[in-house]
Amino acid sequence: MRPQLCGVAAWAMLQCSKKGSVVAGKIITVAQQKGGAGKTTLAANLAVSLSRMGHKVALLDTDPQGSLGRWFLARREGGDPGLSFSTASAWGVSYECDKLRGEVDFVIVDTPPKIDSDLKPAIRESDLVIVPVSASQVDVWATEGVLDLATREKAEVMVVLNRAKAGTKVADAVDAALTDLGVTRADTMIGHRVAYPETLGIGKGVLERPKGAWTAEMDALTAEVLSRLGV
């Protein structure tokens, strides 16, 4: 098992990526065929992390379930959300991304849990596609469709092991299965912690609660995302 990027290394990378060094309009799409993999949780927390660094972040919800929108409404009830939010049909993604590219540093797109032609526009617009995978073989099987579509659209992909416990047999088995698919996952793993659903329900991110293991996880994942984007 590879070590996670954390502590001083992650902090240093984040300091080098403060607002002002970003080429505007990086599109990050979070996609997974299987529901319950943690797409919305990951999208919301990454948005909070980037916003806290001083970046201008826009959320784009293309999932008819509207979970990211509900999170944003809960966040807005607590005051200035510090983020912008919009929705789009699958085929309206290209228009919205083109518009937002000139307005913000990052656009984070949450997508429906399916793989079909509706997902193609979001993948095509993306500078990076993040694919959350929970520690189960079923999730790995569901990932194949996303990876195939991303490959056909020549999109950069980052697979993130979510709700995981490092060093467990299940996590190791998922790593092996991803390797068989020719995919190397992100160094950072997101742990199975109650802090994530608790903060999501009140429109917050885990970085907005007292420090814990989740703090190093999100700092490290954000640093990896920025590195993959060349920021």
C-alpha positions in Angstrom: 0.0 0.0 0.0 1.4 3.4 -1.0 1.7 6.1 1.6 -0.7 9.0 1.5 0.4 12.5 0.7 -0.1 14.3 3.9 1.4 16.5 6.6 4.2 18.9 5.6 4.3 17.8 2.0 0.6 18.4 1.4 0.7 21.7 3.3 3.6 22.9 1.2 1.9 22.0 -2.1 -1.3 23.8 -1.0 0.7 27.0 -0.1 2.1 27.0 -3.6 -1.3 26.9 -5.1 -2.9 30.0 -3.5 -5.2 32.1 -5.6 -3.5 34.0 -8.4 -1.5 31.1 -9.7 -4.5 29.4 -11.4 -5.4 29.5 -15.1 -9.1 30.2 -14.8 -11.7 27.7 -15.7 -10.4 24.3 -14.6 -13.3 21.8 -14.9 -13.4 18.9 -12.4 -16.1 16.3 -12.9 -17.0 13.8 -10.3 -18.5 10.7 -11.9 -19.4 7.1 -10.9 -21.9 4.7 -12.4 -22.9 3.2 -9.0 -25.0 5.3 -6.6 -23.8 5.7 -3.0 -20.1 5.9 -3.9 -19.8 9.3 -2.4 -19.8 11.6 -5.5 -21.6 14.5 -3.9 -19.7 14.3 -0.6 -16.4 14.4 -2.5 -17.6 17.3 -4.8 -18.8 19.4 -1.9 -15.7 18.8 0.2 -13.3 19.6 -2.6 -15.3 22.8 -3.3 -15.0 23.9 0.3 -11.3 23.0 0.3 -10.5 25.0 -2.8 -12.7 27.9 -1.6 -10.9 28.1 1.7 -7.6 28.5 -0.2 -9.0 31.7 -1.8 -10.0 30.2 -5.1 -13.3 31.2 -6.8 -15.3 28.0 -7.1 -18.6 27.2 -8.9 -20.7 24.1 -8.4 -22.6 22.6 -11.4 -25.2 20.0 -10.5 -26.3 17.8 -13.4 -27.8 15.1 -11.3 -31.7 15.2 -11.3 -31.6 14.0 -7.7 -30.2 17.4 -6.8 -28.2 16.3 -3.7 -25.5 18.9 -4.3 -28.2 21.5 -4.7 -29.7 20.6 -1.3 -26.3 20.8 0.3 -25.8 24.2 -1.2 -29.2 25.5 0.0 -28.4 24.2 3.5 -25.1 26.0 3.3 -26.7 29.3 2.1 -29.1 29.2 5.1 -26.0 29.5 7.3 -24.8 32.7 5.6 -22.6 33.5 2.6 -21.9 30.1 1.0 -18.6 31.3 -0.5 -19.4 29.4 -3.7 -21.7 29.9 -6.7 -24.1 27.2 -7.8 -26.1 26.4 -10.9 -27.8 23.4 -12.5 -27.8 22.0 -16.0 -29.3 19.2 -18.0 -26.8 16.8 -19.4 -26.7 18.6 -22.8 -26.5 22.0 -21.2 -23.2 21.2 -19.5 -21.0 22.5 -22.3 -22.8 25.9 -22.3 -22.5 26.3 -18.6 -18.9 25.2 -18.5 -18.0 27.7 -21.3 -19.8 30.5 -19.3 -18.2 29.7 -16.0 -14.6 29.2 -17.3 -14.2 32.9 -17.5 -15.8 33.6 -14.1 -14.1 31.2 -11.7 -10.9 29.3 -11.0 -12.6 25.9 -10.7 -15.9 24.4 -11.8 -16.9 21.2 -10.0 -19.5 19.1 -11.8 -21.6 16.5 -10.0 -23.2 13.9 -12.3 -25.9 11.3 -12.1 -25.0 7.8 -11.1 -25.2 6.3 -14.6 -23.1 5.8 -17.7 -24.7 6.8 -21.0 -24.6 9.5 -23.6 -25.9 12.0 -21.0 -22.6 11.9 -19.2 -20.4 12.3 -22.3 -20.6 16.2 -22.4 -19.4 16.5 -18.8 -16.5 14.1 -19.4 -15.6 15.9 -22.6 -15.4 19.3 -20.9 -13.3 18.1 -18.0 -9.7 18.9 -17.2 -9.9 16.1 -14.6 -12.5 13.4 -13.9 -12.6 12.1 -10.3 -14.0 8.7 -9.9 -14.8 7.7 -6.2 -14.7 4.0 -5.5 -15.9 2.6 -2.2 -14.1 -0.5 -0.9 -16.2 -3.1 -2.6 -15.8 -5.2 -5.7 -19.2 -4.0 -6.9 -17.9 -0.4 -7.1 -14.9 -1.6 -9.0 -17.1 -3.2 -11.6 -19.2 -0.1 -11.9 -16.0 2.0 -12.4 -15.2 0.2 -15.7 -17.9 2.1 -17.6 -16.7 5.5 -16.4 -13.1 4.6 -17.2 -14.0 3.4 -20.7 -15.9 6.6 -21.5 -13.1 8.8 -20.1 -10.6 6.9 -22.2 -12.7 7.4 -25.4 -13.0 11.1 -24.6 -9.3 11.4 -23.8 -10.0 12.7 -20.3 -7.5 12.8 -17.4 -8.8 10.4 -14.6 -8.2 10.2 -10.9 -9.7 7.2 -9.0 -10.2 7.9 -5.3 -10.7 5.1 -2.8 -13.5 6.4 -0.6 -14.9 5.2 2.8 -11.8 3.1 3.1 -9.7 1.6 5.9 -6.0 1.5 4.9 -4.4 -1.9 5.1 -7.6 -3.9 5.2 -8.0 -6.9 2.9 -10.9 -5.2 1.2 -8.9 -2.1 0.4 -6.0 -4.2 -0.9 -8.4 -6.2 -3.0 -9.8 -3.1 -4.6 -6.3 -1.8 -5.3 -5.5 -5.1 -7.0 -8.7 -5.0 -9.1 -7.9 -1.4 -10.2 -4.4 -2.4 -11.2 -6.0 -5.2 -13.4 -8.0 -2.4 -15.1 -4.8 -0.5 -15.7 -5.7 2.2 -13.2 -3.5 3.6 -10.5 -5.6 5.2 -7.8 -4.8 8.5 -6.0 -2.3 8.2 -3.2 -4.9 9.8 -0.8 -7.7 7.6 0.5 -10.8 9.0 2.1 -11.6 7.2 5.4 -14.9 5.8 6.5 -15.6 8.6 9.0 -18.9 9.9 10.4 -17.6 13.5 10.0 -18.4 13.4 6.2 -22.1 12.7 6.3 -22.5 14.9 9.5 -21.1 18.0 7.8 -22.8 17.3 4.5 -26.2 17.3 6.1 -25.7 20.9 7.4 -24.1 22.3 4.3 -20.6 22.2 5.5 -17.3 20.5 4.6 -15.1 18.6 7.0 -12.5 21.3 6.9 -15.0 23.6 8.6 -15.1 21.5 11.7 -12.3 21.1 14.4 -9.3 19.3 13.0 -9.2 15.6 12.8 -8.0 12.8 10.6 -10.3 14.2 7.9 -8.3 17.4 7.8 -5.1 15.7 6.5 -7.2 13.6 4.1 -8.8 16.6 2.4 -5.7 18.7 2.4 -3.8 15.8 0.8 -6.5 15.1 -1.8 -6.7 18.7 -2.7 -2.9 18.9 -3.2 -3.1 15.8 -5.5 -5.9 17.3 -7.5 -4.0 20.5 -8.0 -0.9 18.6 -8.9 -2.8 16.5 -11.5 -4.2 19.7 -13.0 -0.7 21.3 -13.1 -1.7 24.1 -10.8 
